[in-house]
Amino acid sequence: MKILGGGSLQHVYAFLVLLHVQSSIGISSTTAGDEVRCIESERQALLAFKQGLVDEYGWLSSWGSEQERKDCCKWEGVQCSNTTGHIIVLDLTTMHDDHGYYLGLRGNLSPSLFELYHLTYLGLTEIDFNFSLIPKSINSPNKIQHLDLSYCNLSGPLPSQLANLTSLQYLDLGFNNFNTVKNLEWLSYLSSLKYIDLSGNDLGKSIPMINTSTFLTDIDLRVNNLNSSTFHWLFNFSKSLVYLDLSDNQFQGLIPENLGHMTYLKKLNLLQNQFEGGIPKSFGDLCNLLSLDVTYNNLNGLLPEIIGHDDKASVMWKGMERDYEDGNLRTLRIIDLSRNKLTGEIPVQISVLLELVQLNLSRNRLTGCIPSNIGQMSQLESLDLSWNQLSGQLPWSLSQLYFLGVLNLSYNNFSGRIPSGTQIQTFDASSFVGNPALCGLPLTPTCPEDEKSESKTKNRDIAEFWKWFEAGMELGAAIGFVGVLAVKLDHSWKHLCFLLFNNVKHSLGNLKDCLYLLVAAVGLLVREHVSRLGRKLKLFGYQSLPRSGFKMFHVAK
């Protein structure tokens, strides 16, 4: 899940600017009535711009010279003022199919486009201008508030005429080919600027110390080969910045403490640099922070220095002691500290981050167990602790993370049974591989203790069988013997035994003696049948009959 992601934030901000433009100036768009016609000179400027483009998918088919297409205020991507008829919006950023693939335009960036002097919004992102230069006449529409030329395959130096766009609030020149940008002095004139994206360009190692807008809330400088001297410029915006992306640069050394003074920051991305040490203590003051990404660095501090703990009923969060009820702790949604060299244990107090959606501590050197109360982090959707040195049993509370969609605990030293729960068994075995002592679904069907329990149950069943077998043999022998008596013995013996049975209440001792002698007489016959039964039972895996079952037959000859 992305929180304030770069692309999505751009779209939201662009939409807000567009709403502001529409509300402040009456607009005629593709639904406008026939009474509003665009200015002829502006229509010709758009047609000249179209002439330099290749439109394979017919996105600009509504643009034409025919009578039915003369009203340029009804053209695709064009919006006009209701009061003046001037074109104030040209937005060609939505040319994608149903699957999100760009079906856009390519060609040259014609200077005629900047003859639209009343433009307040210009969005041309992803149009391939084939290494065209930005025309120096870009400053002509000096009322422009939103300018998006990102991913346009533009090249050459950035024209200094950009300084004349004093109303500009949103500027995105990201991922072009402005190689070795050395002159950024024009930035100092953009006093209304709130959003700037210069990502994916070579800004010449550092940004010069220039005064710029004090209203800047969003700065994206990723993939620019910048070094640590850039921070001096960034610290001018400590009281305004909300979004800062410095990922994929050449920053080295310790993370500056002053970054922790940007108390309005909601997203901070320092991914893939060469930072060392730990997270500064000042980061404890980032009370509005939602997302922190320090992946692919060389951080080597103890994890408790970042998400620490002590013996009190408080939490050391990023080096700052906080009370459990401190709302600052509950703002973070994303923590990604993966691919560093962090050591130590995961503190139990991490569970106070009840709003955390994503936690990635993978590929570090963490030890100890997963906190048993991790199930309290009920909003977690992604948990990655893979490739560490964690050990112990997986806490049962993992099964209480009902929103968990991504789980990776592979390549640690976990042991015991995988907890059963609503979510856990739905993950693939790859989420648990590399833990030799871990068992249970989905990794293995059973655990070793299951086999021992099954063996004990089997032995108990066998003993129970022989117990009842012996009792049955004794009863059967007595009943069988009585039957033999009824057939084989002469009349006097029958009469004697019947007398004994009839007087059992008065002569129990005599009956006992009589039965003992009679059972002994047929003992050999019964033992023969038992021996035959034992030989048959061996076919079912039983070694022998218990000898205790024959004690009743061990009588003197």
Beta strands, then each sheet from edge to edge (+ up, - down):
strand 1: 27-28
strand 2: 53-54
strand 3: 78-81
strand 4: 87-91
strand 5: 106-107
strand 6: 121-123
strand 7: 146-148
strand 8: 170-172
strand 9: 195-197
strand 10: 218-220
strand 11: 243-245
strand 12: 252-254
strand 13: 267-269
strand 14: 274-277
strand 15: 291-293
strand 16: 298-299
strand 17: 308-309
strand 18: 314-317
strand 19: 320-323
strand 20: 334-336
strand 21: 343-345
strand 22: 358-360
strand 23: 365-367
strand 24: 382-384
strand 25: 391-393
strand 26: 406-408
strand 27: 413-417
strand 28: 437-439
sheet 1: 1+ 3- 4+ 6+ 7+ 8+ 9+ 10+ 11+ 13+ 15+ 20+ 22+ 24+ 26+
sheet 2: 2+ 5-
sheet 3: 12+ 14+ 16+
sheet 4: 17+ 18- 19+
sheet 5: 21+ 23+
sheet 6: 25+ 27+ 28+
end
